Amino acid sequence: MLRIDFIERLRFELLELGCPRRQLRRLVQEVADHREDLKQAALLEGLSEASAESQANTQLGDPFTLAGRLMMALRQTSWWGRHVLIAFCGLPLLVFPVLWALLVCANLSLGFALGFGWNYQKLHLAAKNPDSFHHLVLALHCADYLATALVAILFCWLARRSAVRMAWMATACAICSFCAMFLRVKLNPHSLSVLISWNPQWVRFAIPLLIAGALYAFQWRTIEIPCEQS
């Protein structure tokens, strides 16, 4: 008769619910050890190998329900897991503009330190040189896109670390995309300004969504569906 191994099914359910891989092995091993203890106790009662294993699985309960309880306990260990609505809906809306602006400045400063960035002296000198000014605009765009990606990656990392569902990670990235669509940094010949533009910035809008999509695809690609055994 075909059946699915209890532990493999539990592993699948934990991964599907967003269990971080660093925690997955520990949780699965703890359940496997507990099941083995239950099985040995059943064998001492005189049950056969198959009956003892079946009884142990029954005592542990449904793998989906057990995985849900384990994940709920895991999420309670972090602030982000206990307050998912605030952490992945409210904070991205409030924090994205600040982090994005700081990271743009940091990226530009790093670029200047490495010799390919800019400062206001370079900006004034480049104001009369279209080619030089074009290079500064490209550097600013790169810093802008990188900052947008880094903020989205930060919330993705927090979501994975706090063991919340992938949907919360996607929600945070969607909010980052919404903010990125209207926030922009503008470079003029003699000044740099951050402003809200009602003309959608579709490239910046797409960056957080692409990051969430890539992580979501990677998550599902690495989940192994439990095999049926005879």
BAPA-414192 format. One line per field, with one value per residue (C-alpha): x, y, z. Coordinates in nm, 3 decimals. Layout:
<pts>
c1 X;...
c2 Y;...
c3 Z;...
</pts>
This chain:
<pts>
c1 0.000;0.134;0.196;0.389;0.654;0.539;0.872;0.910;0.557;0.630;0.948;0.749;0.480;0.739;0.913;0.583;0.493;0.821;1.042;1.402;1.639;1.860;1.562;1.420;1.674;1.638;1.259;1.244;1.506;1.318;0.996;1.179;1.336;1.000;0.837;1.109;1.047;0.674;0.749;0.982;0.720;0.463;0.704;0.751;0.373;0.397;0.288;0.443;0.688;0.424;0.159;0.403;0.502;0.139;0.049;0.341;0.229;-0.128;-0.012;0.186;-0.120;-0.160;0.171;0.004;-0.144;0.183;0.381;0.142;0.189;0.566;0.573;0.345;0.580;0.881;0.725;0.653;1.027;1.077;0.909;0.870;0.689;0.456;0.360;0.352;0.091;0.298;0.633;0.546;0.263;0.315;0.693;0.772;0.544;0.710;1.068;1.121;1.162;1.414;1.620;1.611;1.739;2.013;2.123;2.130;2.363;2.572;2.600;2.704;2.958;3.100;3.122;3.307;3.547;3.620;3.678;3.369;3.108;3.042;3.031;2.907;3.243;3.223;2.862;2.947;3.236;3.023;2.738;2.901;3.008;2.717;2.920;3.043;2.697;2.552;2.798;2.692;2.326;2.406;2.589;2.288;2.049;2.267;2.277;1.899;1.823;2.069;1.915;1.565;1.681;1.862;1.554;1.343;1.610;1.616;1.245;1.277;1.558;1.353;1.056;1.267;1.444;1.117;0.966;0.654;0.468;0.601;0.286;0.406;0.738;0.553;0.331;0.632;0.792;0.467;0.455;0.820;0.729;0.443;0.674;0.947;0.703;0.652;0.972;1.259;1.591;1.656;1.992;2.011;2.328;2.393;2.174;2.044;1.690;1.460;1.096;0.760;0.670;0.323;0.473;0.518;0.876;0.811;1.168;1.194;0.844;0.951;1.271;1.118;0.861;1.133;1.330;1.023;0.943;1.298;1.302;0.957;1.065;1.382;1.181;0.948;1.227;1.411;1.104;1.105;0.758;0.757;0.772;0.528;0.671;0.539
c2 0.000;0.342;0.592;0.912;0.912;1.121;1.301;1.386;1.522;1.731;1.865;1.965;2.140;2.331;2.456;2.553;2.753;2.946;2.767;2.897;2.620;2.681;2.587;2.316;2.046;2.104;2.090;1.782;1.603;1.678;1.535;1.234;1.160;1.196;0.965;0.709;0.723;0.667;0.382;0.211;0.243;0.081;-0.204;-0.270;-0.307;-0.596;-0.423;-0.513;-0.280;-0.149;-0.109;0.065;0.314;0.376;0.437;0.676;0.875;0.885;1.015;1.292;1.397;1.530;1.659;1.978;2.059;1.975;2.192;2.480;2.451;2.434;2.739;2.935;2.864;2.961;3.292;3.382;3.393;3.717;4.059;4.044;3.712;3.829;4.156;4.065;4.327;4.611;4.468;4.392;4.636;4.943;4.962;4.932;5.229;5.440;5.315;5.280;5.654;5.703;5.390;5.452;5.810;5.703;5.420;5.647;5.882;5.590;5.442;5.776;5.831;5.484;5.546;5.871;5.698;5.436;5.703;5.668;5.852;6.220;6.515;6.871;6.989;6.734;6.835;7.201;7.116;6.878;7.126;7.272;6.935;6.724;6.401;6.437;6.534;6.228;6.004;6.159;6.096;5.731;5.699;5.847;5.606;5.311;5.432;5.481;5.133;4.968;5.147;5.038;4.677;4.680;4.800;4.526;4.265;4.383;4.314;3.981;3.883;3.984;3.783;3.472;3.516;3.551;3.243;3.420;3.311;3.411;3.617;3.866;3.903;3.966;4.223;4.414;4.416;4.534;4.828;4.905;4.902;5.143;5.384;5.349;5.427;5.784;5.868;5.987;6.162;6.434;6.567;6.920;7.087;7.250;7.063;6.729;6.689;6.414;6.457;6.288;6.254;6.164;6.025;5.652;5.526;5.180;5.051;5.131;4.990;4.658;4.609;4.496;4.279;4.107;4.039;3.890;3.683;3.549;3.449;3.294;3.091;2.980;2.874;2.654;2.517;2.393;2.233;1.862;1.713;1.404;1.081;0.800;0.478;0.127
c3 0.000;-0.094;0.186;0.249;0.521;0.819;0.868;0.499;0.492;0.800;0.638;0.329;0.534;0.739;0.426;0.271;0.581;0.558;0.807;0.785;0.682;0.983;1.202;0.979;1.062;1.437;1.435;1.213;1.422;1.745;1.601;1.457;1.797;1.969;1.715;1.771;2.147;2.091;1.854;2.101;2.374;2.146;2.064;2.433;2.458;2.211;1.889;1.556;1.381;1.139;1.409;1.644;1.373;1.282;1.646;1.690;1.385;1.516;1.853;1.685;1.486;1.134;0.985;0.857;1.198;1.374;1.133;1.199;1.575;1.542;1.316;1.549;1.839;1.626;1.520;1.880;1.950;1.752;1.753;1.374;1.395;1.672;1.497;1.128;1.035;1.177;1.064;0.702;0.626;0.843;0.870;0.497;0.429;0.699;0.681;0.305;0.228;0.509;0.441;0.068;0.104;0.344;0.117;-0.189;-0.003;0.121;-0.228;-0.375;-0.097;-0.152;-0.523;-0.463;-0.223;-0.488;-0.751;-0.968;-0.764;-0.735;-0.498;-0.531;-0.663;-0.942;-1.003;-1.051;-1.280;-1.484;-1.523;-1.836;-1.975;-2.107;-2.115;-1.758;-1.638;-1.814;-1.626;-1.295;-1.380;-1.455;-1.123;-0.945;-1.116;-1.017;-0.655;-0.664;-0.802;-0.564;-0.265;-0.371;-0.404;-0.069;0.122;-0.039;0.039;0.402;0.447;0.266;0.502;0.806;0.677;0.627;0.960;1.152;0.982;0.852;0.543;0.204;0.155;0.419;0.241;-0.085;0.090;0.222;-0.123;-0.282;-0.040;-0.118;-0.487;-0.427;-0.243;-0.503;-0.783;-0.662;-0.476;-0.690;-0.670;-0.926;-1.035;-1.172;-1.303;-0.966;-0.715;-0.599;-0.469;-0.339;-0.429;-0.478;-0.842;-0.961;-1.281;-1.203;-1.204;-1.344;-1.331;-0.960;-0.908;-1.058;-0.855;-0.519;-0.698;-0.900;-0.581;-0.410;-0.718;-0.741;-0.373;-0.401;-0.706;-0.528;-0.224;-0.427;-0.642;-0.334;-0.175;-0.243;-0.258;-0.035;-0.230;-0.184;-0.054;-0.059
</pts>
